Amino acid sequence: MTITALTTYRSLEFPNLLWLEAETADGVVGLGETFFAAEAVEAYIHANLAPIVLGMSAVDIEAVHYRTRPYIGFVAASTELRARSALDIALWDVLGKLTGQPISVLLGGRIRSQIPVYNTCAGNQYVRGTKLGTTQNFGIASSGTDQNYEDLDRFLNDPVGLAGSLLDMGIDSMKIWPFDFAAESTQGQFISPPELDKALAPFKAIKKEYGDRMQISAELHGMWNLSESLIICQALDEIGMRWIEDPVFLTNPTGIQELKRNRTITYCHG
């Protein structure tokens, strides 16, 4: 069951997406994928991963993991880890096909029959370009014709209507990120009172209309320094958040520790 080929695919329509097929000597093909900097990840797969894993057993997933672990580039969003992630997914797909079992079963099986879901309020054109961390990549201006799915535009301009449409579909939790515009204007060093009020407006409008029927989470994308993040998080806490995501960058453990002093707020980092 040796790995004989790694084949990658990219799409002009979705330039940040990369698909990876791992093929074995027995003809089993597993499919993996990863996101962003697809051209760089593709190059790393063929130049760095392929020479290591070709000839290895496709079912020795842990061995592949350790053999491909780099000395550098070991951070959450690095090219190296994205490449290894695509390969890992593909090898689990191979194992699932060999055993005829869902990957969830191979990982130990389910422990509950249902899980809560939330809606990440992006649109069809969100992050289609290669400028990942900018509002220019929100895709608002180039939105498709079906506005029913342009949730990012709606949370900025019609948050109450968006929340209502989600509730109609049985979705009672949503995540939005209106603070990014203010963060870009100062590189996250300062938010003015008018900017704060403008970014808080969608949260307040949804809470005023629906109260606790709709849970709201805020995504800050790690764009703020600690002092401004504290101001923003305190203001959001007064409205009532399900969680606040990446209030400071993940590599700022001191900032994360300081934020956690307010124990009424749930934070997510990733």
C-alpha positions in Angstrom: 0.0 0.0 0.0 2.9 2.4 -0.8 2.4 5.9 -2.0 3.3 6.2 -5.6 2.1 9.6 -6.7 1.1 13.0 -5.3 -1.0 15.1 -7.8 -2.1 18.6 -7.1 -4.9 20.7 -8.7 -5.7 24.4 -8.6 -8.6 26.4 -10.0 -8.4 29.9 -11.5 -11.9 30.6 -10.1 -10.8 29.7 -6.6 -7.1 30.6 -6.6 -6.6 30.0 -2.8 -7.9 26.4 -2.9 -5.5 23.4 -3.5 -6.6 19.8 -3.9 -4.1 16.9 -3.4 -4.6 13.4 -4.6 -2.4 10.7 -3.0 -2.3 7.5 -5.1 -1.1 4.1 -3.9 0.4 1.2 -5.8 -3.0 -0.6 -5.5 -4.8 2.2 -7.3 -6.5 3.7 -4.3 -6.7 7.5 -4.4 -7.2 9.7 -1.4 -8.3 13.4 -1.7 -7.1 16.2 0.5 -7.3 19.9 0.4 -5.9 23.1 1.9 -6.5 26.8 1.6 -4.5 30.0 0.8 -1.2 30.5 -0.9 -2.0 27.5 -3.1 0.9 28.1 -5.5 3.4 28.1 -2.7 1.9 25.0 -1.0 1.8 23.2 -4.3 5.5 23.9 -4.8 6.3 22.7 -1.3 4.4 19.5 -1.8 6.3 18.5 -4.9 9.7 19.8 -3.9 9.8 18.8 -0.2 7.0 16.3 0.7 7.0 14.1 -2.3 10.7 13.0 -2.0 10.0 11.9 1.6 6.7 10.2 1.3 6.8 8.4 -2.1 7.5 4.8 -1.3 6.1 5.0 2.2 3.0 3.1 3.3 -0.1 5.2 2.9 -1.6 3.7 6.1 1.3 4.7 8.2 -0.2 8.1 8.8 1.7 8.8 12.0 5.0 7.9 10.4 4.3 10.2 7.5 3.4 12.9 10.0 6.8 12.6 11.9 8.9 12.2 8.8 7.5 15.4 7.2 7.7 17.6 10.3 9.9 20.6 9.4 12.5 22.3 11.5 11.1 25.6 10.4 7.7 26.9 9.4 6.0 25.2 12.3 3.2 27.8 12.9 -0.5 27.5 12.5 -0.8 29.0 9.0 2.6 28.2 7.4 3.0 26.8 3.9 4.6 23.8 5.5 1.7 22.9 7.7 -0.9 23.6 5.1 0.9 21.2 2.7 1.2 18.5 5.4 -2.5 19.0 6.3 -3.6 18.3 2.7 -1.5 15.2 2.7 -2.8 14.0 6.0 -6.4 14.4 4.9 -5.7 12.5 1.7 -4.1 9.6 3.6 -7.1 9.3 6.0 -9.3 9.2 2.9 -7.2 6.3 1.6 -7.6 4.5 4.9 -11.3 5.1 4.8 -11.6 3.6 1.3 -9.5 0.6 2.2 -11.6 -0.2 5.3 -14.9 0.9 3.9 -15.5 3.1 7.0 -16.1 6.8 7.4 -13.1 8.6 8.8 -15.2 9.6 11.8 -15.4 5.9 12.7 -11.6 5.4 12.2 -11.0 8.3 14.6 -13.0 6.7 17.3 -16.6 7.1 16.3 -19.2 9.7 17.3 -20.0 10.6 20.9 -23.2 12.6 20.1 -25.8 12.4 17.4 -26.1 16.2 17.0 -23.9 19.2 17.3 -24.7 22.9 17.4 -23.8 25.0 14.3 -23.3 28.6 13.6 -23.2 30.7 10.4 -19.9 32.3 9.4 -21.4 35.4 7.6 -19.3 35.5 4.5 -20.4 35.6 0.9 -19.8 33.8 -2.4 -16.9 36.0 -3.3 -15.2 36.1 0.1 -11.4 35.7 0.0 -11.4 34.7 -3.7 -8.3 36.9 -4.2 -4.9 36.3 -2.8 -4.9 39.3 -0.4 -6.0 37.2 2.5 -6.0 39.6 5.4 -7.5 42.7 3.9 -11.0 44.1 3.5 -10.3 44.4 -0.2 -10.7 40.6 -0.2 -14.2 40.7 1.3 -15.6 40.4 -2.2 -18.4 42.8 -1.6 -18.0 44.8 -4.8 -17.8 41.7 -6.9 -20.7 39.9 -5.2 -22.7 37.5 -7.4 -26.2 38.1 -8.5 -27.9 36.0 -5.8 -27.8 38.4 -2.9 -29.5 35.8 -0.6 -26.1 34.3 0.1 -24.1 37.6 0.4 -24.0 37.4 4.2 -21.0 39.7 4.6 -22.7 42.6 2.7 -25.9 42.0 4.7 -24.3 42.0 8.2 -22.8 45.4 7.3 -26.0 46.8 5.7 -28.9 44.7 6.9 -27.9 42.8 10.0 -31.4 42.4 11.3 -32.7 41.0 8.1 -29.7 38.6 7.9 -30.3 37.4 11.4 -34.0 36.9 10.7 -33.3 34.8 7.6 -30.9 32.6 9.6 -33.5 32.1 12.3 -36.0 31.1 9.7 -33.6 28.4 8.6 -33.2 27.2 12.2 -29.8 28.7 12.7 -29.6 30.5 16.0 -25.9 31.5 16.1 -23.8 33.7 13.8 -20.3 35.2 13.6 -19.5 38.6 12.0 -16.4 40.9 11.8 -17.3 44.6 11.3 -14.1 45.8 13.1 -11.7 44.9 10.3 -12.2 48.2 8.5 -11.2 50.2 11.6 -8.2 47.9 12.3 -6.8 48.5 8.8 -6.9 52.2 9.1 -4.4 52.3 12.0 -2.9 48.7 11.8 -4.9 47.9 14.9 -3.2 50.6 17.0 -6.2 52.8 17.8 -10.0 52.7 17.4 -11.9 56.0 17.6 -15.2 56.3 19.4 -17.1 56.8 16.1 -15.4 53.7 14.6 -16.2 51.7 17.7 -19.9 52.8 17.5 -20.1 51.9 13.8 -18.6 48.5 14.3 -20.9 47.8 17.3 -24.0 48.8 15.4 -24.7 45.4 13.8 -24.4 43.6 17.1 -26.7 46.1 18.9 -29.3 46.0 16.1 -29.5 42.2 16.1 -29.7 42.0 19.9 -32.3 44.7 20.1 -34.5 42.9 17.5 -34.0 39.2 18.6 -32.5 39.3 22.1 -31.2 35.9 23.1 -33.0 34.1 20.2 -29.8 34.8 18.2 -26.4 34.2 19.6 -23.7 36.4 18.1 -19.9 35.9 18.0 -17.3 38.5 17.0 -14.3 37.7 14.9 -11.4 40.2 15.4 -8.9 38.3 13.2 -6.0 39.1 15.6 -5.7 42.6 14.1 -5.6 44.7 17.3 -3.0 45.5 19.9 -3.9 44.6 23.5 -5.1 48.0 24.7 -7.5 48.5 21.9 -8.6 44.8 22.0 -9.5 45.3 25.7 -11.7 48.3 24.8 -13.5 46.4 22.0 -14.0 43.2 24.0 -15.4 45.2 27.0 -17.9 46.9 24.7 -18.9 43.6 23.0 -19.3 42.0 26.4 -21.8 44.6 27.4 -23.9 43.6 24.4 -23.5 39.8 25.1 -21.3 37.6 22.9 -21.3 33.8 22.5 -17.6 34.2 22.0 -14.9 36.6 20.7 -12.4 35.1 18.3 -8.8 36.1 18.0 -8.9 39.4 19.9 -5.1 39.5 19.7 -2.7 37.5 17.5 -2.2 33.9 18.6 1.5 34.4 19.2 0.8 37.0 21.9 0.3 34.8 25.0 0.7 37.7 27.4 -2.1 39.5 25.7 -4.3 36.4 25.8 -3.6 36.0 29.5 -4.5 39.7 30.2 -7.7 39.4 28.2 -8.7 36.3 30.2 -8.7 38.3 33.4 -12.3 39.2 32.4 -13.8 35.8 33.0 -17.3 36.7 31.7 -16.0 36.6 28.1 -15.4 33.4 26.2 -12.4 33.7 23.8 -11.4 31.5 20.8 -8.0 31.4 19.3 -6.8 29.5 16.2 
